[in-house]
């Protein structure tokens, strides 16, 4: 009870106890005052006892509470350190700054953030806080003391906040709570003991760090793998937003490895690899891969705790055969650990329960072959550009390898995070084989300081014009812009004007249906705006062609970022695939291509290797035939005939369905090795090409072979929608499996049902009938809507999958093409609305991402799916209805969405489809334009994308062609006279 309240309670009422003399009143007042003073003293003593007792009980209780939680691996709900921070001492004066350790309390290393402690004010501020309420002084506390205490408390709170921020910056791990522990899915992991916290600088007395530029790595001559092994280092991962990363450093960033990349099993790829980013992404996951006799694609990782951009962080791993355990360390914690079932695990890229991991059977890389590579996977003979080495791009600190693994996580962290000179002092390493090395500044790489010299060292540069691995002085935040060579992307060129129609000529192209919806002036204004867009597309085509001519002339593919070129079937596929686009755009480059083709007399004799019959047909053969149909150039037809004669040998099977692989030089054929069945899209997507070749040459062999194969697919089922796989060894193929898709592996079979009917002059009604059956079943089984009303095409595989890949976007164009070509009485009124809805959905695939580019695959929230659990928040709007499928966030410059926009504009005249297409084109200009063409991007979910240095030939054959046609007058290509194959090569409709 407060003394003031006691005194007030005993005070008499006004006038009480006063006598005539007044002495008694004074005496009573004095007695009351003495009693009040006794009460105050007693109360003060009680308060002190109560406070002291309460303090001791609180400290004891909190200590026991936290110990219990630590013992059971549970997150601590309260930290007494937050209330009683330890006094922090200055580092010893004689200890060099680059070797100073912190006191293990979770603060950033002093070598990284500088000295902040040791002053009187700092030490005073770190004394234990009073338990009294702030601003409530005890008896005898003056105003000045109270202000001093308040100021001290404020300073302490600020320092605690700074400490947390520095710790997060240093460790680079989000989700860290105020105790410096990782929150979220690993909160239940056993807590490590306090470890010495150091910076990369403090791991080297020479003060150097490796600059690994994505084009070079370090090799060690002796193998280091062992059944028991612990590896650790520090890394600084720049975001690479200011330039184009090298082709050898797209996506994955290898920290260290003793094996090649890839999923081929066997002891020839024994060893391990340790890298950042899942393959094909930049998702910042820290991953550990190893091999056994079954696979080289065992991977352990954390889905949520990730490597930060632009921050130093310690990383490491351990393998233990005796413990049957693999562990990954990030910062001061284990983020994945098979012993604790912590993290995620995949085998051959498929998720597998983590409790099934077996380290006992891991293949150990032998010492004579399992070299240690710092900054890369081992190089492969078949990969001269080192794209499969996945070279690191950033900075690496000192490295240590210990041929021992530890039960205690804290011991592992000691190895990973201790300064290199201090490794030998760890008591638990006395019998272990330890190697640690650091990088002296201004010295050759082979002069690296080996604390335990078991290895020799050499640098390996993989690009003659690229940067070597070098050593630079340590910096807390390295200067990325000056450290790495930047490649300049060629700016957008000047639009190339194309042909223009006069006003009267243009209005003559408007069909009656257009004029019923729009005025002639509106349509003319639409074309005037689109002319400028068409000119930009022509320039993009010329830019792509110039890059090919300069860096890959006569080759199958060009790498648009680095300028590399490669072959797969040695048929100049990019050139053949570009012919019809060059002709339609009126570019003179068409004639130089024809001249080269005539001179080369492809395909040349001899082995070209086994390659896709499907791709060679739709790209190479169709490109030649379309170029001939448009121009009449005889060398193109002659080359197509020679090529088709070798392709024809693929049909020599019992059932007549073509084998999946062919050598265009020898005519040798084979099946895919990865599947025991044939694929319907590959079997049934050569008919338009080979039937046209028979039509113009009079040689029926091509038509007879291809018709037999197509009829076998139709006969395999009495249904319209059929599984994507067919048996391939029987005389009569049958459907296999239960996967049904309008996208990959199924799409072009359904497309060719309709287009063969159109190509033949709309005479072969059995094809039209089957296509109508397909559309009926697709509407009933695959067409779905989300909660927000977005229409999409689902897949079936066992059950319905609420996913739609970009390839399925062709359905919009196919639906309206059928609606406008079939007899009106046979048209389902649902087809055209479906075409518009699918085209809208595919446009959303682009404009809902930060980059403005579509990914390969999307997931949809189906309106008829089971309702979410009660109380679960359901976000509203299109972003909630559809999202990028995390397994396929890349963009490959695909054409299908623009294809549907083109068909919708061609038949409706609505300018909105032109605007949709131009939005997509500008996103390609912004993110994909590269020095020698246009590149795919790794992850469309990032506003600053990363180019993959890959340009499929369909960019020139399809994407740019459809863009040019939608911006050009309708009369540029008359769809009553021409029909596109699946690669957008126009072939004539014959009567």
Secondary structure, 3 states (H helix, E strand, C coil): CCHHHHHHHHCCCCCCCCCCCCHHHHHHHHHHHHHHHHHHHHHHHHHHHHHHHHHHHHHHHHHHHHHHHHHCCCCCCCCHHHCCCCCCCCCCCCCCHHHCCCCCCCCCCHHHHCCCCCCHHHHHHCCCCCCCCCCCCCCCCCHHHHHHHHHHHHHHHHHHHHHHHHHHHHHCCCCECCCCCECHHHCCCCCCCCCCCCCCHHHCCCEEEEEEECCEEEEEEEECCCCEEEEEEEEECCCCCCCCCCHHHCCCEEEEECCCCCCCCCHHHCCEEEEECCCCCCCCCEEEEECCCCCCCEEEECCCCCCCCCCEEEEEEEEECCCCEEEEEECCEEEEEHHHCECEEEECCEECCHHHCCCCCCCCCCCCCCEEEECCCCCCCCCCCCHHHCCCEEEEEEEEEECCCCCCHHHHHHHHHCCHHHHHHCHHHCCCCEEEEEEECCCCHHHCEECCCCCCEEEEECCCCCCCCEEEECCCCCCHHHHCCCCCCCCCCCCCCCCCCCHHHHHCCCCHHHHHHCCHHHHHHHHHHHHHHHHHHHHHHHHHHHHHHHHCCCCCEECCCCCCEECCCCCCHHHHHHHHHHHHCCCCHHHHHHHHHHHHCCCCCCCCCCEEHHHHHHHHHHHHHHHHHHHCCHHHHHHHHHHHHHHHHHHCCCCCCCCCEECCCCCCEECCCCCCCEEHHHHCCCHHHHHHHHHHHCCCHHHHHHHHHHHHHHHCCCCCCCCCEECCCCCCCCEECCEECCCCCCHHHHHHHHHHHHHCCCCCHHHHHHHHHHHHHHHHHCEEEECCCCEEECEEECCEECEEEHHHHHHHHHHHHHHHHCCHHHCCCHHHHHHHHHHHHHHHHHHCCCCCCCCCEEEECECCCCCCCCCCCCCCCHHHHEEECCCCCCECCCCHHHHHHHHHHHHHCCHHHHHHHHHHHHHHHHHCEECCEECCECCCCCCCCCECCCCCCHHHHHHHHHHHHHHCCHHHCCCCCEEECCCCCEEECCC
